[in-house]
Amino acid sequence: MTEIGAAREPRWDNLRYLAGTGVLLIHVTETLPNPDGLHWVYLVTWPMRVPLFALLAGYFSSATPPSRRRLRRLAETLLLPVLTVQLLAFVQIWAMSGGDEHWSQEVHGAAWTLWFLQALLLWRLALPWLVRLRYPLATAVAASLISGYLPLDPLPLAFSRAVGLLPFFLLGWKLRQGALDRWMRGAVSREAAAIALAVTGLAAWLLRDRVDRELLLFRYTYDQVGVGFTAPLDWTIRCVALLGGMVIALSLIRLIPGRRLPFVTYLGSGGLYIYLLHGLLLRPLNASDAFAWVDSWADQAVLLVLCVVASAALASPPIRRLAGPVVRPRLPSLRSLRRGEKATASG
């Protein structure tokens, strides 16, 4: 999901592996009965998954007006991978379903894990116009809060989540412009970041029975998730999630090592493989109740380890070579097409 051409910085690849592993883990647990430990992991890692992915995407996005070359690049990096993986998912579902209505559930759908790239396509197309606003980040936060009143989820292209998570994308772009540079490099900020993560872990444990996953999906209206407040207080939970999520994501960025880590940095450079391919891996496992054995604390710990191993396998060299044409397809260049036309004409 990198657009700006620059030397790879190990810090961002380390973060990509962490975020990709977190997404895989949570999709594993979607069909489980939410034991305390796994629900706590869901809550405490929420800012470190999709919000962090959105922030990283914003950091590496360009706000220059879309040119033909940039549109082509967007098609290659976002649109084509979504279409190819979605096609594979349709084939997989068709081969395994046998007409069973069980397969109509969302966790088996072809777009189950692909909505983020659809949202990212919208973000990158809108970024050149968003940055013209006087306060783009504040405007994005306001739009996210307002979207909770609107039933946008039935629309295509994950529009509700695209608007709801837009502030994280804009925050990433602001970081690329130098925002918070002094804070991110200051000595005090490291201790503050560690305290923020510790408080988050404690708060997530204490509130684990009161916070439903649907509150953090950013898909549904405030009425649909049953916030239980009356206007103008019904948007406060989303506001807390947004601002708290930003603090936690920034704290993680501050604490993550900026140097190359054995295995982790390399695997993180293949974060797109983890994101795009894990649905194809998990769909048949979830359908067969392969994780029904998860119950005790020891079971939950084993599941965490298995998810780390699975994400490493998906970003490994053999899988990258095999799935490269699917994850990183390339459009034929106009020059090669013209050469082909000339060859056909001369023949």
C-alpha positions as CSV (number, residue, x, y, z in Angstrom):
1,M,0.0,0.0,0.0
2,T,2.9,2.3,-0.6
3,E,2.6,5.1,-3.2
4,I,5.3,7.6,-2.5
5,G,8.6,6.4,-3.9
6,A,11.3,6.3,-1.2
7,A,13.8,4.0,0.5
8,R,12.0,1.6,2.8
9,E,12.1,2.5,6.4
10,P,12.2,-0.6,8.7
11,R,9.8,1.1,11.2
12,W,6.9,1.1,8.8
13,D,7.4,-2.5,7.7
14,N,7.6,-3.6,11.4
15,L,4.2,-1.8,11.9
16,R,2.7,-3.5,8.8
17,Y,3.5,-6.9,10.1
18,L,1.9,-6.1,13.4
19,A,-1.2,-4.7,11.8
20,G,-1.5,-7.5,9.3
21,T,-1.2,-10.1,12.1
22,G,-3.8,-8.3,14.1
23,V,-6.3,-8.3,11.3
24,L,-5.8,-12.0,10.7
25,L,-6.3,-12.8,14.3
26,I,-9.5,-10.8,14.6
27,H,-11.0,-12.4,11.5
28,V,-10.2,-15.8,13.0
29,T,-12.1,-14.9,16.2
30,E,-15.2,-13.6,14.4
31,T,-16.9,-17.0,14.4
32,L,-15.9,-17.8,18.0
33,P,-17.9,-17.1,21.1
34,N,-15.7,-14.3,22.3
35,P,-13.9,-15.6,25.4
36,D,-12.7,-12.9,27.7
37,G,-9.1,-13.0,26.6
38,L,-9.9,-12.8,22.9
39,H,-12.4,-10.0,23.4
40,W,-9.8,-8.1,25.4
41,V,-7.3,-8.6,22.6
42,Y,-9.9,-7.3,20.1
43,L,-10.5,-4.2,22.1
44,V,-6.9,-3.4,23.0
45,T,-5.6,-4.0,19.5
46,W,-8.3,-2.2,17.6
47,P,-6.2,1.0,16.9
48,M,-3.3,-1.2,15.9
49,R,-5.2,-3.0,13.1
50,V,-7.3,-1.1,10.6
51,P,-6.8,2.4,12.0
52,L,-3.0,1.8,11.9
53,F,-3.3,0.4,8.3
54,A,-5.2,3.6,7.4
55,L,-2.6,5.8,9.1
56,L,0.2,4.0,7.2
57,A,-1.7,4.3,3.9
58,G,-2.1,8.1,4.5
59,Y,1.6,8.5,5.3
60,F,2.6,7.0,2.0
61,S,-0.1,8.8,-0.1
62,S,0.4,11.7,-2.4
63,A,-1.8,14.8,-2.5
64,T,-0.8,15.8,-6.0
65,P,-3.7,16.0,-8.5
66,P,-4.4,12.7,-10.2
67,S,-2.5,12.2,-13.4
68,R,-2.8,9.4,-15.9
69,R,0.3,7.8,-14.4
70,R,-1.1,8.0,-10.8
71,L,-4.5,6.6,-11.8
72,R,-2.8,3.7,-13.5
73,R,-0.8,3.1,-10.3
74,L,-4.0,3.2,-8.3
75,A,-5.5,0.6,-10.6
76,E,-2.5,-1.7,-10.3
77,T,-2.1,-1.4,-6.5
78,L,-5.7,-1.3,-5.4
79,L,-8.4,-2.0,-8.0
80,L,-6.8,-5.0,-9.7
81,P,-5.8,-6.8,-6.5
82,V,-9.3,-6.4,-5.2
83,L,-10.9,-7.7,-8.4
84,T,-8.5,-10.7,-8.6
85,V,-8.8,-11.7,-5.0
86,Q,-12.5,-11.3,-5.1
87,L,-12.7,-13.5,-8.1
88,L,-10.7,-16.2,-6.3
89,A,-13.0,-15.8,-3.4
90,F,-16.1,-16.3,-5.5
91,V,-14.6,-19.4,-7.0
92,Q,-13.7,-20.7,-3.6
93,I,-17.2,-20.1,-2.2
94,W,-18.8,-21.7,-5.3
95,A,-16.6,-24.8,-4.9
96,M,-17.2,-25.2,-1.2
97,S,-20.8,-24.0,-0.7
98,G,-22.8,-26.6,-2.5
99,G,-25.8,-24.3,-2.3
100,D,-25.7,-24.3,1.5
101,E,-27.4,-21.2,3.0
102,H,-24.7,-21.2,5.7
103,W,-22.5,-19.6,3.1
104,S,-24.7,-16.5,2.8
105,Q,-23.1,-15.3,6.1
106,E,-20.9,-12.3,5.8
107,V,-17.8,-14.0,7.1
108,H,-17.9,-16.2,4.0
109,G,-18.6,-13.4,1.5
110,A,-16.1,-12.5,-1.2
111,A,-15.8,-8.9,0.1
112,W,-15.4,-10.0,3.7
113,T,-11.7,-8.8,4.0
114,L,-11.5,-6.6,1.0
115,W,-13.5,-3.5,2.0
116,F,-10.4,-1.7,3.3
117,L,-8.8,-1.5,-0.1
118,Q,-12.0,-0.2,-1.5
119,A,-12.0,2.5,1.2
120,L,-8.3,3.2,0.5
121,L,-9.1,3.8,-3.2
122,L,-11.7,6.4,-2.2
123,W,-9.3,8.1,0.2
124,R,-6.5,8.4,-2.3
125,L,-8.8,9.8,-5.0
126,A,-10.2,12.3,-2.5
127,L,-6.9,13.4,-0.9
128,P,-5.9,16.1,-3.4
129,W,-9.2,17.9,-2.7
130,L,-9.3,17.2,1.0
131,V,-5.9,18.9,1.6
132,R,-7.2,22.1,0.1
133,L,-9.5,22.5,3.1
134,R,-8.3,24.9,5.8
135,Y,-8.5,22.1,8.5
136,P,-8.6,18.8,6.7
137,L,-8.1,16.6,9.8
138,A,-10.7,18.4,11.8
139,T,-13.1,18.2,8.9
140,A,-12.5,14.5,8.6
141,V,-13.3,14.0,12.3
142,A,-16.5,16.0,11.9
143,A,-17.5,13.9,8.8
144,S,-16.8,10.7,10.7
145,L,-19.0,11.7,13.6
146,I,-21.8,12.9,11.3
147,S,-21.7,9.7,9.2
148,G,-22.9,7.8,12.3
149,Y,-26.3,9.3,11.7
150,L,-26.5,8.2,8.1
151,P,-27.4,4.7,6.9
152,L,-24.5,4.5,4.5
153,D,-23.5,0.8,4.8
154,P,-25.7,-0.5,2.0
155,L,-23.8,1.7,-0.4
156,P,-21.0,0.1,-2.4
157,L,-17.3,0.7,-1.8
158,A,-17.5,0.4,2.0
159,F,-18.6,4.1,2.1
160,S,-19.6,4.1,5.8
161,R,-16.2,2.8,7.0
162,A,-14.4,5.0,4.4
163,V,-15.9,8.1,6.0
164,G,-15.7,6.8,9.5
165,L,-12.0,5.9,9.4
166,L,-11.0,8.9,7.2
167,P,-9.4,10.8,10.2
168,F,-6.7,8.1,10.6
169,F,-5.8,8.4,6.9
170,L,-5.6,12.2,7.1
171,L,-3.5,11.8,10.3
172,G,-1.0,9.7,8.5
173,W,-0.7,12.2,5.7
174,K,-0.2,15.0,8.3
175,L,2.6,13.0,9.8
176,R,4.3,12.8,6.4
177,Q,4.1,16.6,6.2
178,G,6.1,16.9,9.5
179,A,3.2,17.2,12.0
180,L,4.3,16.0,15.5
181,D,7.9,15.6,14.4
182,R,9.2,17.1,17.6
183,W,6.9,15.1,19.8
184,M,7.7,11.8,18.0
185,R,11.4,12.3,18.6
186,G,11.3,13.7,22.1
187,A,12.6,11.8,25.1
188,V,9.4,12.4,27.1
189,S,7.2,11.1,24.4
190,R,8.5,7.5,24.7
191,E,7.5,7.4,28.4
192,A,4.1,9.0,27.6
193,A,3.6,6.4,24.8
194,A,4.3,3.5,27.1
195,I,1.9,4.9,29.7
196,A,-0.8,5.3,27.1
197,L,-0.5,1.7,26.0
198,A,-0.5,0.5,29.5
199,V,-3.6,2.5,30.4
200,T,-5.3,1.2,27.2
201,G,-4.6,-2.4,28.2
202,L,-6.1,-1.9,31.7
203,A,-9.1,0.1,30.4
204,A,-9.9,-2.5,27.7
205,W,-9.9,-5.2,30.4
206,L,-12.1,-3.3,32.8
207,L,-14.6,-2.4,30.0
208,R,-14.5,-5.7,28.1
209,D,-18.1,-6.5,29.2
210,R,-19.4,-3.1,28.3
211,V,-17.9,-2.4,24.8
212,D,-19.4,-4.3,21.9
213,R,-17.5,-5.0,18.7
214,E,-20.1,-3.2,16.6
215,L,-19.2,0.1,18.2
216,L,-15.7,-0.1,16.6
217,L,-16.8,-1.3,13.1
218,F,-17.9,2.1,12.0
219,R,-20.4,0.5,9.7
220,Y,-23.7,1.1,11.5
221,T,-25.6,4.2,12.6
222,Y,-25.7,5.1,16.3
223,D,-29.3,3.8,16.5
224,Q,-28.3,0.5,15.0
225,V,-25.5,-0.1,17.5
226,G,-27.7,1.0,20.4
227,V,-25.5,3.7,21.8
228,G,-28.3,4.6,24.2
229,F,-27.7,8.3,24.3
230,T,-29.8,11.2,22.9
231,A,-28.5,13.9,20.6
232,P,-26.0,15.5,20.8
233,L,-24.4,12.9,23.1
234,D,-24.9,9.9,20.8
235,W,-21.7,10.7,18.9
236,T,-19.5,10.8,21.9
237,I,-18.4,7.2,21.9
238,R,-17.2,7.4,18.3
239,C,-15.4,10.6,19.2
240,V,-13.6,8.9,22.1
241,A,-12.8,5.9,19.8
242,L,-11.3,8.2,17.1
243,L,-9.3,10.4,19.4
244,G,-8.2,7.5,21.7
245,G,-7.4,5.4,18.6
246,M,-5.1,8.2,17.3
247,V,-3.3,8.5,20.5
248,I,-2.7,4.7,20.7
249,A,-1.6,4.4,17.1
250,L,0.8,7.3,17.5
251,S,2.1,5.7,20.8
252,L,2.7,2.5,19.0
253,I,4.6,4.2,16.2
254,R,6.7,6.0,18.8
255,L,7.6,2.7,20.6
256,I,8.1,0.4,17.7
257,P,11.8,-0.1,16.8
258,G,13.0,1.9,13.9
259,R,15.7,-0.6,13.0
260,R,15.5,-3.8,11.0
261,L,14.2,-6.7,13.1
262,P,15.1,-10.2,12.1
263,F,12.2,-11.7,10.1
264,V,9.7,-9.1,11.2
265,T,10.8,-6.3,8.9
266,Y,10.9,-8.6,5.9
267,L,7.5,-10.1,6.6
268,G,6.1,-6.6,7.1
269,S,7.3,-5.6,3.6
270,G,4.8,-8.3,2.5
271,G,1.9,-6.9,4.5
272,L,-0.3,-6.7,1.5
273,Y,0.0,-10.4,1.0
274,I,-1.1,-11.0,4.5
275,Y,-4.1,-8.7,4.1
276,L,-5.3,-9.9,0.7
277,L,-4.7,-13.7,1.1
278,H,-5.7,-14.3,4.7
279,G,-9.4,-14.4,3.8
280,L,-8.8,-17.2,1.3
281,L,-7.0,-19.1,4.1
282,L,-9.5,-18.5,6.9
283,R,-12.8,-18.9,5.0
284,P,-12.7,-22.8,4.8
285,L,-11.2,-23.0,8.3
286,N,-14.0,-20.9,9.8
287,A,-16.6,-22.8,7.7
288,S,-15.4,-26.1,9.1
289,D,-15.3,-24.8,12.7
290,A,-11.6,-25.5,12.8
291,F,-11.2,-23.3,15.8
292,A,-14.1,-24.6,17.9
293,W,-11.6,-26.1,20.3
294,V,-10.6,-22.6,21.6
295,D,-12.0,-22.2,25.1
296,S,-9.5,-22.0,27.9
297,W,-6.8,-19.3,28.4
298,A,-4.2,-21.8,27.2
299,D,-6.3,-22.4,24.0
300,Q,-6.5,-18.7,23.4
301,A,-2.7,-18.3,23.8
302,V,-2.2,-21.1,21.3
303,L,-4.5,-19.4,18.9
304,L,-2.5,-16.2,19.1
305,V,0.7,-18.1,18.3
306,L,-1.0,-19.9,15.3
307,C,-2.1,-16.5,14.0
308,V,1.5,-15.2,14.2
309,V,2.7,-18.3,12.3
310,A,0.0,-18.0,9.7
311,S,0.7,-14.3,9.0
312,A,4.4,-15.2,8.6
313,A,3.6,-17.9,6.2
314,L,1.5,-15.6,4.0
315,A,4.3,-13.1,3.8
316,S,7.0,-15.7,3.2
317,P,9.1,-15.9,0.0
318,P,7.4,-19.0,-1.5
319,I,3.9,-17.4,-1.1
320,R,5.1,-14.1,-2.5
321,R,6.4,-15.8,-5.6
322,L,3.3,-17.9,-6.1
323,A,0.8,-15.1,-5.4
324,G,2.7,-12.2,-6.9
325,P,0.6,-12.0,-10.1
326,V,-2.5,-11.8,-7.9
327,V,-1.4,-9.4,-5.2
328,R,0.8,-7.2,-7.4
329,P,-0.6,-7.4,-10.9
330,R,0.7,-5.1,-13.7
331,L,-1.3,-3.5,-16.5
332,P,0.3,-3.6,-19.9
333,S,2.0,-0.3,-20.8
334,L,0.5,1.9,-23.5
335,R,3.8,1.6,-25.3
336,S,3.7,-2.2,-25.5
337,L,0.0,-2.1,-26.6
338,R,1.0,0.3,-29.4
339,R,3.8,-2.0,-30.4
340,G,1.4,-4.9,-30.5
341,E,-1.0,-2.9,-32.7
342,K,1.8,-2.0,-35.1
343,A,2.9,-5.6,-35.3
344,T,-0.6,-6.8,-36.0
345,A,-1.1,-4.2,-38.6
346,S,2.2,-5.0,-40.3
347,G,1.5,-8.7,-40.2
